[in-house]
Amino acid sequence: MNVLLVDDEIRMLDLLELFLENFTCTKAASGKEALALIEQHAFDLVILDVMMPEMDGWTTCAKIRKITNVPIIMLTAKNGQDDIVRGLTGGADDYLTKPFSEKVLLARIEAVLRRTKRQTEIHFHGLIWNKERHTLHINDRETGITPSEFELLGVLLNHQDQVLARDQLIEKIWGFDADIDTRTVDSHMRNLRNRLKKAGFPVQNYLQTVYGVGYKWSSKGIRYHEKHFV
């Protein structure tokens, strides 16, 4: 699981990384750096400090929420009720005051991920992707799809507006140790495009190729001037 750690104190970042030794951690020393990382990579969780210079955690949280619904746990030395309410109403999923123990942090992470687990059924402009039934419906008609294409579509829909690198897609769909190269991802993506288009879904409006990086599913549709990426 990929976790983004955001804190202006290097010692706190190192401590969090130590606590989360079983996770893949990426560090950001400012809200601005965190936003840049989120726009380029998919994360499963953000642990965000409140008291940061230039852009505080509340502002950063609000800006993150404009990009993604990734779960956010806010960390702060403040434990006042108003601060907690501000954090939770501002888009955070949980709020943890410093100092805290490793066990409490891990328990909070587990609880947040349990509450915010990826959707098992996603509706998107006439498209219905159902993980439990492993079905895909487009305009009320079931569409045949291979297992790999189904998983690929699910990852895209669950990470809307985030650029997903080819290596990330390989890890999420086939596993870290899979003997799969990036050309296989491109092949499956091409087949998925053709399948959705043939079923009547305007995939060209939503699925964007970010050359040299990977792919992105646009929740609001690709604007005219962006179509050269497709």
N, C-alpha and C positions, 0 to 999 in steps of 0.2 A: 504494500500500500504506500502511495506517495503522499508525504506530508510536507506542507510548506510552513516553516517556522519563521515568524516575523518579530524581531525585537532589535532595538538599537544597542543593547548590551551584549557584547560578544560572549561574555561568561554565561549569560542566560541561554543563549543559543546553543552553546556547547553542552550545558547541563540538560537541556531539552533533548538534544541529540543523544546524549548518554542514556536518558530515561527511555528513549524510543529506539533502542538499538535493533529491534526487530522490524523497524519500518525503514523505508527509504526516505531520508530527510533532505530537503533543500532549504538553505538558509537565506534570509533576506534581512538586511540591516535597516531598512526603512520601508515606509508604506509605498513610496514611489517604486522602489525596486521590486516589492511584492507584486504590485499591479503589472509591471512589465513581465514578470515571470508567469503570472496567471494568464496573460494574453497569449503566451507562447507555449505553455505546457498544461497538461491536465493533472490536477491534484485531487486526492480523495478527501483531504482535510486541511484546514488552515488553522494554526495556533497563532493568535495575534495579540501582541502586547498593546495596551492602551496608551501608556505614557511614552510617546515618542516625539521627538522634535520635528518641526516643519509640518508633518502630516500625522496627526494622532491616530490611534487605533479606531476611534469611532468614525472618523472621516474615511479612513482606509476601508473599514468594513462596509460603509455605504457605497463606496466606489466598486468594491468587489462584487457587491450584490447587483450592480448594473451589468456585470459581465457574466456571472455564473452563480448557481445555487449551491456551490460547494459548501459543506458544513464548516462552520467557524466556531472555535472556542476562543474566547477572549481572556487574557491574563492581565491582572493589574494588582497593584498594592492597595488600591482603594476598595473598601468593602461596604461603602454607603449604599443604602437602598436605591437612591436616585441614580447612582452610577450603574448599578446592576440593571435597573429598569431601562436606562438609556442604551445600554449594550444590547439587551435582548430585543427591545423594540426597534433598534437600528439594524437588525438583520443577523445578529449572532445567535447561534444555537445553544450555547452554554457560556457560563461566566465563572472563572476560577480565580480566587484571590491568592496572592503571594503572601507568605511562603506556602508551598503545597508539597505533598509527598508524591513519590513516583507511583505508589499504588492508587492514590486518589486520581491523579492525572490519567492513568491507564483506564480506570473505571469510568471516568467521565467520557473518555474517547470511545470506549465500547458502547456506552449508553447513547451518545450522540449518533454514532454510526448505525446503531440499531434503529433509532428513530428516523434517520434520514437515508435509509438504504435506497439504492437505486430502484426506480419505479419498475414494476413488473408488467405494467401495461401503459403504453404511451400513445396518445392520440395526437396526430399532427396533420392538419389540412387534408382530411379524408383518409389518412394512413393510420392504421391501428397495428401496433407491434405488441404482441403478447408473449412474454417470456415463459410463463407457466405452461401455456398451451402450445408454445413454440409455433405460433401462427402469425401470418401477416395478411391483413386485409387492406385493400385499396378500393375506395368508393364502394364499400359493402361487399366486395367480392374477394374471396380468398386467393392469394397469390402464391404459387409455388416458389420456394426459395431454398437454396442449399444451406446446410448448417453453418458453414463459415460465413456466408453472406448474411445470414440471419444475425449472427453474433456481431458481425461488423456493423450492420445497421443499428443494432442495439447500443453499441459503444458510441456511435456518432450521435444518436438521439439523446443519450444520457449525458453527453458532453457538448451540448449545443453552444455555438459561438466560441469554442475553444479549438485552437490548432492542435491537432494530434499528429505527432511525428510517426513515421512508418514503424520505427522501432517500438514505440509505445503501443501501437496497434498489434504488433506481433506478440508483445508480452501479454496484453490483455486478452487476446483471442486464442493464441496457440500456446502461450506459456514462455517463460524466460529462456528455457533450455531447448526450445523447439528449433529444429533445423529448417528454418524458413527464412528466405531472403526478401529484401524489399520489393523485388520484382513480382513476387507472389502476391504481396499486398496490392500492388498496382493492378495485377490481373483480376483479383477478386473485386476490387473497386470498379473496374471497367465492366465486369459482368453484372455487378449490382446496379450500376447506372442503367445499363441496357434493360435489365429486368424491370426496374421501377418505371422506366420510360415506356416500355411495352405495355405495362399494366395501366398506363394512363396517369401516372404521377409525374408532375413537372419537376423532376429531380434536378434539372439544370438550374433551377431558381434557388436551390438550397445547398447542394453539395458542391463545395469549392475545393479546387486543388491549389495548394500553396506550394509553388514550385521550390524545390530544394529542401522542403521541410516535410510536408505531409498533406493532411486533409482537414477540412473544417465544414461543419454543418451549420448553416446560417439560419437562426430561428426566425428572422424577419425577411428572409429572401435576399438574394444578391442584387445590389443596385446595379443599374445599367453600366456605370463606369467600372464596376468590378468584374464584369462578365468575361473579361479577357483572361481571368484566372481559371475559368472553368475548363 
